[in-house]
Amino acid sequence: MKLRYALAASALLLAAAPAYATVVIGTGPGTLQPPENVLFNNNPANGLTVAGVTNQTATSVSFTGGEILSGNGGQARIEAADGLVNTAGAASGGLPASQLAVDLTNPALGFTSTEFRIFVGSGTATTATLTFLDTAGQTFSNTFDILPNGFFNALATDGQVINKFSFTTNGSFQDVRQVRVGGVQTISIPGLVPEPMSWALMIFGFGGVGAIVRRRRTLEGTAAA
């Protein structure tokens, strides 16, 4: 019975997701200034998803919405083909239904910071709800007033990495521009790399399993004698 409990505890430790993950979401320009600009000099075709490329590591960044989008290369902005972004796409991949979802095109990559500007222009939006998904599958969400400058930012802390994010507003907006990302890196599969504390507990658990097995063998040997 003890052996069964020890094995179950070890299995739970193996499945444990990283703790202490935090994605801090904020507003205002110049707070983070991630190093890479997302540009559309690649002239992507209009569609529900359009992809730009960062100016330093040539990382492809995908933007997906609920209507036909256009990537304007000259101004590095995402806009709707009809002039206003006002339609939400379906929920997908851990993110809620949103007017715009942002993800690195290569699923093996993540990032640690981002900054972008929602330009309301002739639209009606006054608030925006942002949702970030980290590589451990945890979501972080907050709703903000859209400031006159329209800037938002997010930073992953405690060694965590952002997988993707999305946002939706309470109305329409003209475009999203000045998108920047930082800390682009290869990500690990959620749940396969425990944190140091999890490793310590796991080793302790396996040690307990070994002790129980050895004790059982000793008792069986004694009984046989």
SVG drawing of the C-alpha trace seen along z (x, -y; Angstrom):
<svg xmlns="http://www.w3.org/2000/svg" viewBox="-18 -61 37 81">
<polyline fill="none" stroke="black" stroke-width="0.4" points="0.0,0.0 2.8,-2.4 4.5,-1.6 1.3,-2.5 1.0,-5.8 4.7,-6.7 4.4,-5.8 1.2,-7.9 2.9,-10.9 5.9,-10.6 3.5,-10.6 1.8,-13.7 5.1,-15.4 6.1,-14.5 2.9,-16.0 3.3,-19.2 3.3,-22.5 5.9,-25.2 4.8,-27.5 5.3,-31.2 4.7,-32.1 3.6,-35.6 2.9,-37.8 2.7,-41.4 0.4,-43.4 0.5,-47.2 -0.2,-50.3 1.9,-53.2 4.7,-53.7 8.4,-53.1 8.0,-51.0 9.7,-48.0 10.7,-48.8 11.4,-45.2 14.2,-45.1 12.5,-43.7 10.0,-45.5 7.5,-43.5 7.4,-44.7 5.3,-43.8 7.9,-44.4 7.3,-40.8 3.9,-42.0 1.7,-39.2 -1.5,-38.4 -4.8,-39.6 -6.6,-36.9 -7.9,-35.9 -4.2,-35.4 -1.4,-37.6 2.3,-37.3 5.0,-39.9 8.7,-39.4 10.9,-40.9 13.7,-43.2 16.5,-41.4 16.0,-37.7 13.6,-37.5 11.1,-35.7 7.6,-35.3 4.8,-36.7 1.2,-35.7 -1.9,-37.9 -5.3,-36.2 -8.8,-37.8 -12.4,-37.2 -12.3,-39.2 -10.0,-39.8 -6.9,-41.5 -4.2,-43.4 -0.5,-43.9 0.6,-47.4 4.4,-47.1 5.1,-50.8 3.6,-51.7 4.0,-48.2 0.4,-47.9 -2.4,-45.4 -5.7,-46.7 -9.0,-45.3 -9.6,-45.2 -12.9,-47.2 -11.1,-49.9 -12.2,-49.0 -11.4,-46.0 -14.7,-45.0 -15.2,-41.3 -14.0,-38.7 -12.6,-35.4 -13.3,-32.0 -11.6,-30.9 -8.5,-28.8 -5.6,-27.2 -6.3,-28.3 -7.2,-31.9 -10.7,-33.3 -12.6,-34.7 -10.8,-37.9 -10.5,-40.6 -6.8,-39.9 -4.6,-37.0 -0.8,-37.2 1.5,-34.2 5.0,-33.4 4.4,-31.4 6.8,-28.7 5.1,-26.8 8.5,-25.9 9.2,-29.6 8.0,-31.9 9.0,-35.4 9.3,-37.2 8.0,-40.7 5.9,-42.7 4.6,-46.2 2.1,-47.5 -0.3,-50.3 -4.1,-50.0 -4.9,-53.0 -8.6,-53.6 -8.8,-56.4 -12.3,-56.5 -13.4,-53.5 -15.5,-53.5 -13.4,-51.3 -12.6,-52.7 -11.4,-49.6 -9.4,-46.5 -9.2,-43.1 -5.8,-41.4 -5.2,-37.7 -1.7,-36.1 -1.0,-32.4 2.4,-31.2 4.3,-28.1 2.9,-26.3 -0.6,-26.8 -1.5,-29.5 -3.5,-32.5 -3.2,-36.0 -5.9,-38.6 -6.8,-42.2 -9.0,-44.9 -7.7,-48.5 -9.0,-51.8 -7.4,-52.6 -5.2,-55.6 -4.9,-58.4 -1.5,-57.0 -3.0,-53.5 0.1,-51.6 0.0,-48.2 2.9,-46.0 3.5,-42.7 6.5,-41.1 7.0,-37.4 8.8,-37.1 10.2,-34.3 11.8,-32.5 8.5,-32.1 7.9,-32.6 4.9,-33.9 3.4,-31.5 0.8,-33.8 -1.7,-36.5 -5.0,-38.1 -7.1,-41.1 -10.6,-42.3 -12.1,-45.8 -15.6,-47.0 -16.0,-48.5 -14.0,-49.0 -10.5,-50.3 -8.6,-51.3 -5.4,-49.3 -2.7,-47.9 0.8,-49.3 4.3,-49.6 4.3,-45.9 7.5,-44.9 8.7,-41.6 11.7,-40.6 13.3,-37.5 12.4,-35.2 13.5,-31.7 12.8,-28.0 10.2,-26.8 9.8,-23.5 6.7,-21.3 4.5,-22.2 4.8,-19.8 7.9,-18.0 10.5,-20.1 9.7,-20.4 11.1,-23.3 14.0,-22.8 11.6,-22.3 9.6,-19.8 12.9,-17.9 13.8,-17.9 10.4,-16.6 10.6,-14.0 14.0,-12.7 12.8,-12.5 9.7,-10.6 11.8,-8.1 14.1,-7.7 11.1,-6.8 10.0,-4.3 13.5,-2.7 13.5,-2.5 10.1,-0.8 11.1,1.7 14.4,2.5 12.5,3.0 9.9,5.3 12.7,7.4 14.4,7.7 11.2,8.7 10.5,11.3 14.0,12.7 13.7,13.0 10.3,14.7 11.7,17.1 14.6,18.0"/>
</svg>
